[in-house]
Amino acid sequence: MGREQVSKKTTMGNPRIWNYDEIAEKFAMNCIDIGEEAIPFMLEEARKRKDADVIVHVAEWFEDRDDIKRYLELAMEAAELGSQKANFWLGYEYRSGENLPRDYEKAYECFIKGKEVDWVPIDLEENAEIMDGNGGEVTAETLLLHGDIDWWLFLFKKHPTRALKCGLADWYMKQGGDENREKALKLFEESANEGFEFAFVSLIKVYSEEFKDIEKGKYWFYKAEEHGFDESVFADQLGVESLECRKLKVAADNGDCRAAGKLACAYLHGGYGDCVCCAKDEALARHYGILAGAEEDGVDELVMGLDGMNLEDQLFLSEVAK
């Protein structure tokens, strides 16, 4: 490569002499700000070298100065050279219709070549967070925040991933009406059966809170468990025992006195901590209390789980601990 030189003025106004090889990478990474007189030089040299990173940064330079025509021309040039950044920008432009005619097909093609693939859910794993910052949850608000619903319906036809199914289901639910609700439930169920956790959460909430169908809510609660998801937060609402509670039962029935101690406290108080959810049951509390009280470790667990200042808890401990 040549050693052509270019004059650059710092923010203090002092000229410095640079050559392309030295400044190209820093310029592309936005680490330095060259003067306007250097732009033609940088663009000419970048084109000679097919340096897409520099060309796209020159495009950005023109965009910052509201020269949209030059920005788009150079972005397209950089995209042709394989710039992920330029492809992402063009995808946005085609999707929004702000500076280019709206064209979802072109937007899609650009996005899948671009740097930010989470704008196009093509990853079978839902690219971790289909919308960054939403913990993988794809709701109606999320979809509308990141583009008009027509865009997401278009994407859905291209790649009906489980996350998009869940997000569109949420959107249909918010539209109201029997037909939209039927579409929503179908998409929620497809998404859940494909293993998307938020779809299970949505189905449990829809059936138990909106439709007041507790049995259907329980059905999806247990289906979530089959897929490895513990939705114990809904256990009390559905009137069921949490997964952790049932695990403790298995352990206690197999001789684990500490597990029995936790269960005794749970049945006595109607729950233990955040995960052990169950209804109050004096008979079961006493049963597991006796199992726990037969060994010192079990008594210790009872002492930790009971309130030493509460008379009823003190009496319970004295009755079950040997």
N, C-alpha and C positions, 0 to 999 in steps of 0.2 A: 504494500500500500504506500501511497505517496505521503509526503509530510507537509501538505499544503497548510498554510497558516491563516488564521482568521482573527480579527480584532474583536475582543469582547470587553465591554465596559461593565465594571462591577457596580453594585448599588452605590458605591462611593464616587463613581464617575472616573475611576482610574483605569486606563486601558491596559489590557494584558494580551499577550500573544499566545494563541492556542493552535494546535493542529487537530485535525479531525479524529485521528486515532486516539488522542488523549481525551477529547471531550465527548465523543459520541455516546459512550456508555453512560457517563454521568448525565448527559443531556436527556437521553432516553429514560433514565430513572428519575428525572426531574430534580436532580441534585444541584444543577446550576441553571442560571437564567442568562442566556446569551442575549445580546442586543438584536434589534430588528435587522440591522445591516448584515448579520451573520446568517439569517434564515435562508436566503437563496443559496449561499454556499453549502449549508448543512443539507439542504434538500438535494442539491445537485450531486454532492458526494454520496449521499445515502442511496440515491437512485443508481449510481454507478456500481455500488456495492450490493444492491438489492437489500439494503438494511431496513427491514420493515419496522423495527423498533424505533428508529429515528424518524422515519416517515410518519408514523402514527403520532409521534410526539409533536412533530411540526403541524400535523392536522389539529392537534389539541391547542397548539399556539394560536392558530387561526380561529378556532372556536372561541377561545377566550377573548378574542377581539371582535366577536360577532360576525366574522366573515364565514357564514355558514356554507356558502357555495364552495369555497376552497377547502373548508374542513371536510365536507362530504367527499369531494374529489379525492383528497389525499387519504381519507379513511378507506375508501374503496380500493385505492392503489395499494395501501398497506394490507388490506384484507386479502387481495389477490396474491400477495407475497406470503400469506399465511399468518398474519398477525392475529392472535386470539383477541387481543384488546380491541382491534379495529372491527373484527367480526361481532364482538359483543355490542359495541356502540351501534353498528349498523342494524343489528337485530333489534335493539331498542328503538331506533329511528323508524324501522319498518313496522314495528308493533304499535308504536304510539301514533304514527301518522303526523308527527309534529313537523318534521323537516323533509320527510320523504313520503310518497303516497303509501297509505297503509296497505301492507301486504303480508298477511300472516305466514304464507308459505315461505317467502323470502326471509322473514323474521326468524322463523323456525330454523331454516338452513343456516343462517348466520349464527344463531345462538348455539347450535350444537357444535359449531366450529370455534365458538368463543371461549373465553376464559371462565366466565361465571355460569357454569352449566346448571346451577340450581334454579335458573330462570326457566329451564326446560327439563321437566322431570323425566329423563330417559333412563336413569339408573334404576335397576330393579330393586335396589335397596333404598329407593326414594332419596338418594343422595343425602343421607344422614338427616339433614334438616332441609326439607324442600323449600322452606322459607326460613332463612337464618334468623335466630332469635325467637322462634315460636316453638322450640322444643319438639319439632316434628309434627306439631299439630297443624292441620290444614283446615281452617275454618272459612266460612263465607267471608268474614272480614279480611282474612289473609289474602284470599283470592282477589277481592276487589281492591285491596291496598296495592297489589302488585300488577294491576292491569284490569281492563274491562272484562266482564264475564264472557264475552264472545271469544276473547283470546283463550281463556281456559277451556271453553267448550271445544274450540278448535284443537287445542293440545290433547284434550281427552280423546278425540277421535284418532289422533296419532298414537298416543300412548296412554291407554286407560289404566294407569297405575293405581295401586290401592290407596295411595295418599290423595290423589286427585279424585278418586271415587268418593272418599270420605269428605273432602272439601266441597265437592259439588252437591253431595247429599245434604250437607249442612245448609248450603245455599238454597236448595229446593225446599227444605223445611221452613226456611225463613220467608219463602214466597207465599206459603199457606195454600190451602185448597187441597181437596182429596187427591187429585191427580199428581200434584207436586209431592205430597206426602208419600204416595205410593212409589214414586221415582226415588225419593230420598231413602226410604226403607230398603229398597232393592239395592241401591248403591252402598248403603251402610253395611248391609249383610254381606255383599260381595267383598267389600274391603276388609271386614272382620274375618271372613273365612280365608282370606289371603294372608292373615296374620298381622294386620295393622292395628296396633293397640288402641289408638284414639277412636277407632270405629267401634270397638267394644264399649268404651266409655260412653260414646254417643248413644249407642243402642240402649244401654242400661238406663241412661238419663231420659231418653225419649219415652221408653216404655213405662218407667216407674214414675216419672214426674209429669210428662205431658199427657200420656194416654192412661195413666193410673192403672196400668196392667202389671201388677207386681210379679205375677207368675212369668210373664215374658221377660221382665227385668231379671228375675232369678236365672232364667234360662241362659241369657247372655252373660250373666255374672259367672256361671259355671263354665260356659264355653270359653270365656277369657282365660280361666284357669287351665283348661285343656291346652291352650296355646302358650301357656307359661306366664300369664299375666295375673298378678295378684291385685284385684280391685277392692281390697278390704274397706276402702273408704265408703263403699256403698252397703256394707254388710248390715249395719244398724238400720239404715233406711229400708232395706229389703226384708229385714227380719230374719237374716240368716247368720250362721256362724262364719267367721272369717277363716281363710285358709290357714292362717297361723294358729287359730284356735283348734282346728281339726288336726293339725300336725301335733300340737301339744297333747291332744287326746290319745293319738296313736302312741306317742312316747310314754305318756303316763300309764296307759293300759299295759305297756310292756315293762313297767317297773321303774320308770324314771321319776324319782320322787320330787325333783325340782320342777319338772313339767307339771306334776300333780299339784304342787304348791301354787304355781302360777294360775292353773285352771281353777283351783279352789277360790282364789282371790277374784278371778274373773267372774265366776258364777255368783259369788257373793255380792259383787259390786256392779255387775252388768258390763264387764269389760276390764281389760288390763292393758295399760299403755295405749299406744296408737294402733297396734296391729291385732290384738286379741279382742275381737268383737263377739259378744254373745248376750243373750237375754239373761236376766237374773233367774237363778234356779237354786233354791235353798237345798234341795235334795242332792243335786249334783255338786254343789259347793261342799256339802258335808262329806259326800262320798270321796271326792278328790282330796279334801282336807285330811281325812283319816289316812289315805294312802301316803300323803306327804308327811304327816306327823309321825309316821312309823320310823322315820330316819332323821338324823340330825340335819343333813343337807336340806331335806324337805321342810323341816321346821324353820331353818334359816330363810328359805324362800318365802314361807308364810309370813315371817316377821317383817321381811322387806316389803311385802305386798300389802300388808295390813296396816291400819292406822293405830299406832299404840296409844293414842289419846282418845280413840273412839271406843266407848264402852261395849258396843255390839261386836266390834272387831276383837276386843280383848276376850270377850266371852267365847266367841267362835274359836279363837286360838286355844283357849284352855280346854275346850270340849274335844278338839280333834288331835291335839298334840299329846302324845303319851309320855 
